[in-house]
Amino acid sequence: MGSFGFEEQYAMFDVTPVDNQFILEYLPGAKGDDVRVYLYGLMQCHHPQEDMTVERMARELGMTAEDVEAAYRRWERKGLVQRISDNPPQYRYVSAIWKFFRGGEQRPDERYERFAEELNAVFGNERRLHGGETSLCFEWVEDLRLPEAVVIRLMEHMVALHGKSVSIKSAQKLAAALAEEKVTTAEDADVILGRDEAVWKGAKQVLRRLGKRRNPSEDEQALYRTWLVDWGFAPDAILAACAETVTGDPNFKYLNGILARHHEEYESKKTSGEQMKKRIREEKDAAAPLKALLNTMNIRGVTVNEGTKAVYAEMRALYPDNIILMAGQECARHGLAFDDVMKTLQAWKKQGLSTPEEIAEAMRVVNEQNAFVQTLFDLWGVKNRPNAADRARVQQWLGEWGLSETFVVSCAPYAASAGKPMPYLGKLLETFRQQGVTTPEAAAAVHGAWREKQQPQQTQRQGKVVSEQQYVQREYTNTLDALDRMMARWQEENRDAK
């Protein structure tokens, strides 16, 4: 024992010198835990404690003994620490400045050197890994607790998939996955690596199917892994789903939406390619009538989607596809919207129409009535579109009352000045019918006489009265009174009538 020493508490109030060479050259690239181990050990060199062990250091640093030993192995490889004993582990620090002047001379880490040789053998003579790449792979051994054989097998797998120019960092996630699965042998690693190979090749096949000539990204591989492993889609099922990515820019995100919908709707753990193809055929068959309807109507912005599918399902609750298509054709003829198809079907159902023949006949009548109403509108200069109320009036005039189209058209000018010519004409025709006026000539005579009756007599009529005028006055007196009453009621009910 030496003749001199420090009091036991001296170390607590002393300082530990650290070479600036260490701070400048080694600290920036070192891990935090490695620096903690180095500095704590350096303090022990200046103020040694006889009962200090790797286990005690680990406890005081909040680390494991394995982590402490791994940190010292890394410092060994950098030449700043020498291991002078294995049982128990003992280390000797080397001055960073002295190491610099010695030109980097240091004792080799035999385990690390052996690992580096095996790792470089994976790449052959075509590529020589630099120190940082080898150190990263060895960190998986020390930090992730992966056996060296598993790391070697991992890099063989990466080279087989991506070639010898593969980035070492690209294997980082896969190394973490092997550690999470607690893989301890190369054989166990083959199971997970085989799954990764299937993901890589499958994702690449999808890209080819989508017309993209490149390798899959990590995000694309992650999506493919979800489809294959989590959702249970077979590789040929995933490729079959690519057939639905026919619009826009086909990509993994689009395909993911398609597969997610299938996964949610069918909730199957495993889906084969034949099952997927069958589902796609069934969906296309189900959507074909809707697609035909939309093609018939040719409405911009309306497509086959979840919303239009739901509406079409409601239409099918009323009528079969062929009658729905008839409704679409009828709406398209009049420039109506997609929603009007449902209204048309509901109107047909309310009328009790059930067969295409009944509907065709009903639409023939409707079209004829619309055409007749349009003729009246043209006479009046009205820009309205014929509606159900207009058609009901025409049906009453021509059907129930048995009036001729010629007669109705001849009476139409008498309603031209009314604010609501259509109902006015109806009242006028009703009055004529009640009075037995059924010909254009008789209607003209009565209406002419009534107009004369309404005009204020400013002057005494001159000239000879012919027998025809006497006949009109005598024969249609009741009718003129009926017109007076009709006009009085009309003006009372329709204040805006002219």
C-alpha positions as CSV (number, residue, x, y, z in Angstrom):
1,M,0.0,0.0,0.0
2,G,1.3,3.5,-0.9
3,S,2.4,5.9,1.7
4,F,0.1,8.6,0.5
5,G,-3.7,8.8,-0.3
6,F,-6.8,10.8,-0.3
7,E,-9.4,11.0,2.5
8,E,-12.5,8.9,1.6
9,Q,-14.8,11.9,0.7
10,Y,-12.1,13.7,-1.3
11,A,-13.3,12.4,-4.7
12,M,-16.7,14.0,-4.1
13,F,-15.2,17.4,-4.1
14,D,-12.4,16.8,-6.7
15,V,-12.6,17.1,-10.5
16,T,-11.9,14.5,-13.2
17,P,-9.8,15.8,-16.1
18,V,-11.0,14.9,-19.6
19,D,-8.8,15.3,-22.6
20,N,-10.0,17.9,-25.1
21,Q,-8.9,15.4,-27.8
22,F,-11.6,13.0,-26.5
23,I,-14.2,15.8,-26.5
24,L,-13.3,16.9,-30.0
25,E,-12.7,13.6,-31.7
26,Y,-14.8,11.0,-29.9
27,L,-17.6,12.6,-28.0
28,P,-19.6,14.0,-31.0
29,G,-20.2,10.6,-32.5
30,A,-20.6,8.5,-29.3
31,K,-23.8,7.3,-27.8
32,G,-25.0,9.0,-24.6
33,D,-24.7,5.8,-22.6
34,D,-21.2,5.1,-23.9
35,V,-20.1,8.6,-22.8
36,R,-21.7,8.1,-19.3
37,V,-19.8,4.8,-18.9
38,Y,-16.5,6.3,-20.2
39,L,-16.7,9.3,-17.8
40,Y,-17.7,7.3,-14.8
41,G,-14.9,4.9,-15.4
42,L,-12.5,7.8,-15.9
43,M,-13.4,9.1,-12.5
44,Q,-12.8,5.7,-11.0
45,C,-9.3,5.8,-12.5
46,H,-8.5,9.0,-10.6
47,H,-10.4,8.0,-7.4
48,P,-10.6,4.2,-7.4
49,Q,-12.9,2.3,-5.1
50,E,-11.8,-1.2,-4.1
51,D,-15.4,-2.6,-4.3
52,M,-16.2,-1.1,-7.7
53,T,-17.4,-3.7,-10.2
54,V,-19.2,-3.7,-13.6
55,E,-22.4,-4.6,-11.8
56,R,-22.1,-1.8,-9.3
57,M,-21.3,0.7,-12.0
58,A,-24.4,-0.5,-13.9
59,R,-26.6,0.0,-10.9
60,E,-25.3,3.5,-10.2
61,L,-25.7,4.5,-13.9
62,G,-29.2,3.0,-14.2
63,M,-28.0,0.5,-16.8
64,T,-27.5,-3.3,-17.1
65,A,-24.1,-4.9,-16.8
66,E,-24.4,-6.1,-20.4
67,D,-24.9,-2.5,-21.5
68,V,-21.8,-1.4,-19.6
69,E,-19.7,-4.1,-21.1
70,A,-21.0,-3.4,-24.6
71,A,-20.0,0.3,-24.1
72,Y,-16.5,-0.7,-23.1
73,R,-16.2,-3.0,-26.1
74,R,-17.0,0.0,-28.4
75,W,-14.3,2.1,-26.6
76,E,-11.9,-0.8,-27.0
77,R,-12.5,-0.7,-30.7
78,K,-11.7,3.0,-30.7
79,G,-8.5,2.3,-28.8
80,L,-9.4,4.4,-25.8
81,V,-9.8,1.4,-23.4
82,Q,-8.0,-1.9,-23.0
83,R,-9.5,-4.9,-21.4
84,I,-6.8,-6.4,-19.1
85,S,-9.0,-9.1,-17.4
86,D,-12.1,-11.0,-18.2
87,N,-13.0,-12.5,-14.9
88,P,-13.7,-10.1,-13.3
89,P,-13.7,-7.6,-16.1
90,Q,-11.0,-4.9,-15.7
91,Y,-10.2,-2.1,-18.0
92,R,-7.3,0.3,-18.5
93,Y,-7.9,3.8,-20.0
94,V,-5.6,5.0,-22.7
95,S,-4.9,8.8,-23.1
96,A,-6.7,10.2,-26.1
97,I,-3.7,12.4,-26.7
98,W,-1.2,9.6,-26.3
99,K,-3.3,7.5,-28.7
100,F,-3.2,10.3,-31.2
101,F,0.6,10.5,-31.1
102,R,1.0,6.7,-31.3
103,G,-1.0,6.8,-34.6
104,G,-3.9,4.8,-33.5
105,E,-2.0,1.7,-32.3
106,Q,-4.4,-0.5,-30.2
107,R,-5.2,-4.0,-29.2
108,P,-7.7,-5.6,-31.6
109,D,-11.2,-6.7,-30.5
110,E,-11.0,-10.3,-31.6
111,R,-14.8,-10.8,-31.5
112,Y,-15.4,-7.7,-33.5
113,E,-12.7,-8.6,-36.0
114,R,-14.2,-12.0,-36.5
115,F,-17.6,-10.6,-37.0
116,A,-16.3,-8.0,-39.5
117,E,-14.7,-10.7,-41.5
118,E,-17.9,-12.8,-41.7
119,L,-19.9,-9.6,-42.5
120,N,-17.6,-8.6,-45.4
121,A,-17.7,-12.1,-46.7
122,V,-21.4,-11.6,-47.4
123,F,-20.4,-8.8,-49.9
124,G,-17.4,-10.7,-51.4
125,N,-14.8,-8.8,-53.3
126,E,-17.4,-6.4,-54.9
127,R,-17.8,-4.2,-51.8
128,R,-15.8,-3.5,-48.7
129,L,-17.8,-2.1,-45.8
130,H,-16.3,0.9,-44.0
131,G,-16.0,1.1,-40.2
132,G,-19.2,2.9,-39.6
133,E,-21.3,0.3,-41.5
134,T,-19.6,-2.6,-39.6
135,S,-20.1,-0.8,-36.3
136,L,-23.8,-0.3,-37.0
137,C,-24.3,-4.1,-37.7
138,F,-22.4,-4.9,-34.5
139,E,-24.6,-2.6,-32.5
140,W,-27.5,-4.9,-33.4
141,V,-25.5,-7.6,-31.7
142,E,-24.7,-5.5,-28.6
143,D,-27.7,-3.3,-28.2
144,L,-30.5,-5.4,-29.7
145,R,-29.1,-8.7,-28.3
146,L,-29.2,-10.4,-31.6
147,P,-26.8,-13.3,-32.1
148,E,-24.0,-12.6,-34.6
149,A,-25.3,-15.5,-36.8
150,V,-28.7,-13.8,-37.0
151,V,-27.2,-10.5,-38.1
152,I,-25.1,-12.2,-40.8
153,R,-28.3,-14.0,-42.0
154,L,-30.1,-10.7,-42.1
155,M,-27.5,-9.1,-44.3
156,E,-27.5,-12.1,-46.6
157,H,-31.2,-11.6,-46.9
158,M,-30.8,-7.9,-47.7
159,V,-28.1,-8.6,-50.4
160,A,-30.3,-11.3,-52.0
161,L,-33.2,-8.9,-52.3
162,H,-31.5,-5.6,-53.0
163,G,-28.0,-6.4,-54.3
164,K,-24.6,-5.8,-52.8
165,S,-25.0,-2.0,-53.0
166,V,-27.8,-2.2,-50.4
167,S,-27.8,0.5,-47.7
168,I,-26.9,-1.0,-44.3
169,K,-29.3,1.5,-42.6
170,S,-32.2,0.1,-44.6
171,A,-31.9,-3.1,-42.5
172,Q,-32.3,-1.3,-39.2
173,K,-36.1,-1.8,-39.0
174,L,-35.9,-5.4,-39.9
175,A,-33.2,-5.9,-37.3
176,A,-35.5,-4.4,-34.7
177,A,-38.3,-6.7,-35.8
178,L,-36.0,-9.7,-35.3
179,A,-35.1,-8.5,-31.8
180,E,-38.8,-7.9,-31.0
181,E,-39.6,-11.5,-32.0
182,K,-36.7,-12.6,-29.8
183,V,-35.0,-14.5,-32.6
184,T,-32.0,-16.5,-31.3
185,T,-31.1,-18.7,-34.3
186,A,-30.5,-18.2,-38.0
187,E,-33.3,-20.8,-38.7
188,D,-35.8,-18.8,-36.7
189,A,-34.7,-15.7,-38.6
190,D,-35.4,-17.4,-41.9
191,V,-39.2,-17.5,-41.0
192,I,-39.4,-13.7,-40.5
193,L,-37.0,-12.9,-43.3
194,G,-39.0,-15.1,-45.6
195,R,-42.1,-13.1,-44.7
196,D,-40.2,-9.9,-45.5
197,E,-39.1,-11.3,-48.8
198,A,-42.7,-12.1,-49.7
199,V,-43.6,-8.5,-48.8
200,W,-40.8,-7.1,-50.9
201,K,-41.5,-9.3,-54.0
202,G,-45.3,-8.8,-53.6
203,A,-45.1,-5.1,-53.3
204,K,-42.8,-5.0,-56.4
205,Q,-45.4,-7.1,-58.3
206,V,-48.1,-4.6,-57.4
207,L,-46.0,-1.8,-58.7
208,R,-45.5,-3.6,-62.0
209,R,-49.2,-4.3,-62.2
210,L,-49.8,-0.5,-61.6
211,G,-47.4,0.3,-64.4
212,K,-44.6,1.6,-62.2
213,R,-41.0,0.4,-62.9
214,R,-39.2,1.0,-59.6
215,N,-38.7,-0.7,-56.2
216,P,-41.3,-0.3,-53.5
217,S,-40.7,2.3,-50.7
218,E,-40.7,1.4,-47.0
219,D,-44.2,2.9,-46.7
220,E,-45.5,0.8,-49.6
221,Q,-43.9,-2.3,-48.1
222,A,-45.6,-1.5,-44.8
223,L,-49.0,-1.3,-46.6
224,Y,-48.4,-4.6,-48.4
225,R,-47.4,-6.3,-45.1
226,T,-50.8,-5.1,-43.6
227,W,-52.7,-6.6,-46.6
228,L,-50.8,-9.8,-46.5
229,V,-50.3,-10.5,-42.7
230,D,-52.9,-8.5,-40.8
231,W,-55.8,-8.6,-43.3
232,G,-55.1,-12.1,-44.7
233,F,-55.2,-11.3,-48.4
234,A,-53.3,-13.8,-50.6
235,P,-50.8,-12.3,-53.0
236,D,-52.9,-13.2,-56.0
237,A,-56.0,-11.6,-54.3
238,I,-54.0,-8.3,-53.9
239,L,-53.0,-8.4,-57.6
240,A,-56.7,-9.1,-58.5
241,A,-57.8,-6.0,-56.6
242,C,-55.5,-3.9,-58.8
243,A,-58.1,-4.3,-61.6
244,E,-60.3,-1.8,-59.7
245,T,-57.6,0.9,-59.8
246,V,-58.5,1.8,-63.4
247,T,-59.3,5.5,-62.9
248,G,-57.0,8.4,-61.9
249,D,-53.4,7.7,-60.8
250,P,-53.3,4.1,-59.6
251,N,-51.2,3.8,-56.4
252,F,-50.8,2.0,-53.1
253,K,-53.1,4.4,-51.3
254,Y,-55.9,3.9,-53.8
255,L,-55.4,0.1,-53.6
256,N,-55.4,0.3,-49.8
257,G,-58.8,1.9,-49.9
258,I,-60.2,-0.9,-52.1
259,L,-58.7,-3.7,-49.9
260,A,-59.8,-1.9,-46.7
261,R,-63.4,-1.9,-48.0
262,H,-63.2,-5.6,-48.9
263,H,-61.7,-6.4,-45.5
264,E,-64.5,-4.5,-43.7
265,E,-67.3,-5.9,-45.7
266,Y,-66.3,-9.5,-45.8
267,E,-64.4,-9.7,-42.5
268,S,-62.5,-12.8,-43.7
269,K,-59.2,-13.9,-42.2
270,K,-57.9,-15.2,-45.5
271,T,-58.9,-14.2,-49.0
272,S,-57.7,-16.0,-52.1
273,G,-57.2,-14.7,-55.6
274,E,-60.3,-16.6,-56.9
275,Q,-62.4,-15.2,-54.0
276,M,-61.3,-11.7,-54.8
277,K,-62.0,-12.1,-58.5
278,K,-65.4,-13.5,-57.7
279,R,-66.2,-10.5,-55.5
280,I,-65.1,-8.0,-58.1
281,R,-67.2,-9.7,-60.7
282,E,-70.2,-9.7,-58.4
283,E,-69.7,-6.0,-57.6
284,K,-69.4,-5.1,-61.2
285,D,-72.5,-7.1,-62.1
286,A,-74.3,-5.4,-59.2
287,A,-73.1,-2.0,-60.4
288,A,-73.8,-2.6,-64.1
289,P,-77.5,-1.5,-64.1
290,L,-76.6,1.7,-62.2
291,K,-73.8,2.4,-64.6
292,A,-76.2,1.9,-67.5
293,L,-78.6,4.3,-65.9
294,L,-75.9,6.9,-65.4
295,N,-74.7,6.4,-69.0
296,T,-78.2,6.9,-70.3
297,M,-78.7,10.1,-68.3
298,N,-75.2,11.4,-69.0
299,I,-75.2,13.8,-66.0
300,R,-71.8,15.4,-65.4
301,G,-70.3,14.7,-61.9
302,V,-72.6,11.8,-61.0
303,T,-70.7,8.5,-60.8
304,V,-71.0,5.0,-59.4
305,N,-70.2,5.5,-55.7
306,E,-71.5,4.5,-52.3
307,G,-74.1,7.3,-52.4
308,T,-75.5,6.5,-55.8
309,K,-75.4,2.8,-55.0
310,A,-77.6,3.5,-51.9
311,V,-80.1,5.5,-54.0
312,Y,-80.2,2.8,-56.6
313,A,-80.9,0.2,-53.9
314,E,-84.0,2.2,-52.9
315,M,-85.1,2.3,-56.6
316,R,-84.8,-1.4,-56.8
317,A,-87.2,-1.7,-53.8
318,L,-89.8,-0.1,-56.1
319,Y,-89.1,-1.6,-59.6
320,P,-86.7,-4.0,-61.4
321,D,-83.7,-2.7,-63.4
322,N,-85.4,-2.5,-66.8
323,I,-88.2,-0.2,-65.5
324,I,-85.6,1.9,-63.6
325,L,-83.8,2.3,-66.9
326,M,-87.1,3.4,-68.6
327,A,-87.5,6.1,-65.9
328,G,-83.9,7.2,-66.5
329,Q,-84.5,7.5,-70.2
330,E,-87.7,9.5,-69.7
331,C,-85.9,11.9,-67.3
332,A,-83.0,12.3,-69.7
333,R,-85.4,13.2,-72.5
334,H,-86.6,16.1,-70.4
335,G,-83.2,17.1,-69.0
336,L,-84.0,16.1,-65.4
337,A,-81.6,15.2,-62.6
338,F,-80.6,11.8,-61.1
339,D,-82.9,12.4,-58.1
340,D,-85.9,12.8,-60.5
341,V,-85.6,9.2,-61.4
342,M,-86.7,8.2,-58.0
343,K,-89.6,10.7,-58.1
344,T,-90.7,9.3,-61.5
345,L,-90.7,5.7,-60.1
346,Q,-92.7,6.8,-57.1
347,A,-95.2,8.5,-59.4
348,W,-95.6,5.3,-61.4
349,K,-96.0,3.2,-58.3
350,K,-98.7,5.6,-57.1
351,Q,-100.5,5.2,-60.4
352,G,-100.4,1.4,-60.0
353,L,-98.2,0.9,-63.1
354,S,-96.3,-2.4,-62.8
355,T,-95.2,-3.7,-66.3
356,P,-93.1,-2.1,-69.0
357,E,-96.1,-2.2,-71.3
358,E,-98.3,-0.3,-68.9
359,I,-95.6,2.2,-68.3
360,A,-94.9,2.7,-72.0
361,E,-98.6,3.3,-72.7
362,A,-98.9,5.7,-69.7
363,M,-95.8,7.6,-70.9
364,R,-97.2,7.7,-74.5
365,V,-100.3,9.4,-73.0
366,V,-98.2,11.8,-70.9
367,N,-96.1,12.8,-73.9
368,E,-99.1,13.5,-76.0
369,Q,-100.6,15.5,-73.2
370,N,-97.4,17.4,-72.7
371,A,-97.2,18.2,-76.4
372,F,-100.8,19.5,-76.3
373,V,-100.1,21.6,-73.3
374,Q,-97.0,23.0,-75.0
375,T,-99.2,23.9,-78.0
376,L,-101.3,26.0,-75.6
377,F,-98.3,27.5,-73.9
378,D,-96.9,28.5,-77.3
379,L,-100.2,30.3,-78.2
380,W,-100.0,32.2,-75.0
381,G,-96.2,32.9,-75.1
382,V,-95.8,31.0,-71.7
383,K,-92.3,29.7,-71.0
384,N,-93.4,27.2,-68.3
385,R,-92.9,23.4,-68.6
386,P,-96.0,21.2,-68.6
387,N,-96.6,19.6,-65.2
388,A,-99.0,17.1,-63.6
389,A,-101.7,19.6,-63.0
390,D,-101.6,20.7,-66.6
391,R,-101.9,17.1,-67.8
392,A,-104.8,16.5,-65.4
393,R,-106.7,19.4,-67.0
394,V,-106.1,18.1,-70.5
395,Q,-107.2,14.6,-69.4
396,Q,-110.4,16.1,-68.1
397,W,-111.1,18.2,-71.1
398,L,-110.3,15.6,-73.8
399,G,-111.1,12.5,-71.8
400,E,-113.8,13.0,-69.3
401,W,-115.7,15.8,-71.1
402,G,-115.0,14.5,-74.6
403,L,-114.0,17.8,-76.1
404,S,-112.0,17.8,-79.3
405,E,-108.4,19.2,-79.5
406,T,-109.6,21.5,-82.2
407,F,-112.3,23.0,-80.0
408,V,-109.9,23.5,-77.0
409,V,-107.2,25.1,-79.2
410,S,-109.9,27.4,-80.8
411,C,-110.9,28.6,-77.3
412,A,-107.3,29.1,-76.1
413,P,-106.9,32.7,-77.4
414,Y,-109.8,33.7,-75.1
415,A,-107.6,33.0,-72.1
416,A,-104.5,34.8,-73.4
417,S,-105.0,37.9,-71.4
418,A,-105.6,36.0,-68.1
419,G,-102.9,36.0,-65.5
420,K,-103.4,32.2,-65.2
421,P,-104.4,31.1,-68.6
422,M,-104.6,27.4,-68.0
423,P,-107.1,27.4,-65.2
424,Y,-109.0,30.2,-66.8
425,L,-109.3,28.1,-70.0
426,G,-110.6,25.3,-67.9
427,K,-113.4,27.4,-66.4
428,L,-114.3,28.7,-69.8
429,L,-114.5,25.3,-71.3
430,E,-116.6,24.1,-68.3
431,T,-119.1,26.9,-68.9
432,F,-119.3,26.2,-72.6
433,R,-119.8,22.5,-71.9
434,Q,-122.6,23.2,-69.4
435,Q,-124.3,25.4,-72.0
436,G,-123.9,23.0,-74.8
437,V,-121.3,25.0,-76.8
438,T,-119.0,22.4,-78.4
439,T,-117.9,23.8,-81.8
440,P,-115.3,26.5,-82.5
441,E,-117.9,28.5,-84.5
442,A,-120.5,28.5,-81.7
443,A,-117.8,29.4,-79.1
444,A,-116.6,32.3,-81.3
445,A,-120.1,33.6,-81.7
446,V,-120.8,33.4,-78.0
447,H,-117.5,34.9,-76.9
448,G,-117.8,37.7,-79.5
449,A,-121.3,38.5,-78.2
450,W,-120.1,38.5,-74.6
451,R,-117.2,40.8,-75.4
452,E,-119.6,43.2,-77.0
453,K,-121.9,43.0,-74.0
454,Q,-119.0,44.0,-71.7
455,Q,-118.0,47.0,-73.7
456,P,-119.5,50.3,-72.6
457,Q,-122.0,51.6,-75.1
458,Q,-120.6,55.1,-75.8
459,T,-122.7,55.7,-78.9
460,Q,-126.0,54.4,-80.2
461,R,-125.4,51.5,-82.7
462,Q,-126.3,52.7,-86.2
463,G,-127.4,50.7,-89.2
464,K,-129.5,47.8,-90.0
465,V,-129.6,44.8,-87.6
466,V,-129.2,41.6,-89.6
467,S,-131.1,38.4,-88.7
468,E,-127.8,36.5,-87.7
469,Q,-127.2,39.1,-85.0
470,Q,-130.7,38.7,-83.7
471,Y,-130.3,34.9,-83.6
472,V,-127.1,35.1,-81.6
473,Q,-128.6,37.5,-79.1
474,R,-131.7,35.4,-78.7
475,E,-130.2,31.9,-78.8
476,Y,-127.2,32.5,-76.4
477,T,-128.7,34.7,-73.7
478,N,-128.3,32.0,-71.1
479,T,-124.8,31.3,-72.2
480,L,-123.8,34.9,-71.9
481,D,-125.2,35.0,-68.4
482,A,-123.2,31.9,-67.5
483,L,-120.0,33.6,-68.9
484,D,-120.8,36.7,-66.7
485,R,-121.1,34.5,-63.6
486,M,-117.9,32.5,-64.5
487,M,-116.0,35.8,-64.9
488,A,-117.3,37.2,-61.6
489,R,-116.2,34.1,-59.8
490,W,-112.9,34.0,-61.6
491,Q,-112.0,37.6,-60.7
492,E,-113.0,36.9,-57.1
493,E,-110.8,33.8,-56.8
494,N,-107.9,35.2,-58.9
495,R,-107.2,38.8,-58.0
496,D,-104.2,38.9,-60.4
497,A,-106.2,37.8,-63.4
498,K,-106.3,40.3,-66.2
